[in-house]
Amino acid sequence: MADLEIELFPCLSDNFGVLIHDPSSGQTASIDAPEEGPILEALKRRGWNLTHIFITHHHHDHVGGVEALKSQFKAKIFGPAREKDKIANLDQTFDDGDTFEFSGHPVHVISTPGHTLGHICYHLPEDKLLFAADTLFALGCGRVFEGTMEDMWQSLTKLAALPDDTQVYFGHEYTQSNARYAVTVEPDNAALIARAAEIDAERAAGRFTAPTSIGTEKETNPFLHADSAERFAEIRKGKDNFK
């Protein structure tokens, strides 16, 4: 089984676009589809043909390009079973614990309610990859819009239990803002302080802060250090009001 190739690129104002490609079969999946144009440009740049789109949740900034891309490529659209009524053009739906194969690569579906009620993440254990969308960010987590604070805390706990060397691709380039807030929560976390400085340097140089890893987040992300839903809620509400 060939290693997957990954193309990361910006979409909309601060979304990440991600393509995963299996060179042996030629299959290519887009993780969500924020908008058509940048995805088409990335496919052309790499010479890839879109065969799948893996949707994580129904928000427009993650599905805005689905209809046009499906029309052009006849790609198969996978998505969360609990949001099937909110996402058009789905060919197959998945819930927590479901598995499927992408060109021979096992994909495990993890239900992560909180940001939305039906949000799912895609974990490729043999490839050590997690596509976390708007559940887990570098040094942060998604806003709790539809679920409860308990939901989101439990979802993050699930992701934190994955192997430390799992590479995490997330939905938005929020990392610099997340870092500024994180150091106010944990001002004595030396690893966090050092990482915040590295992130400032990366962004100044125009580099992306994705991917991160589960191990790095466990060391530096305050949201993964919450030992209860109540403590998580305190940290999340602080971020909601942080300027």
Buried (B, 14 or more C-beta within 10 A) or exposed (E): EEEBEBBBBEBBEEBBBBBBBBEEBEBBBBBBBBBBEBBBEBBEEEEBEBBBBBBBBBBEBBBBBBBBBBEEBEBBBBBBBBBBEBBEBBEEBBEBEBEBEBBEBBBBBBBBBBBBBBBBBBBBBEBBBBBBBBBBBBBBBBEBBBBBBBBBBBBBEBBBEBEEEBBBBBBBBBBBBBBBBBBEBBEEBEEBBEBBEEBBEBBEEEEBBBBBBBBBBBBBBBBBBBEEBEBBBEBBEEBEEEE
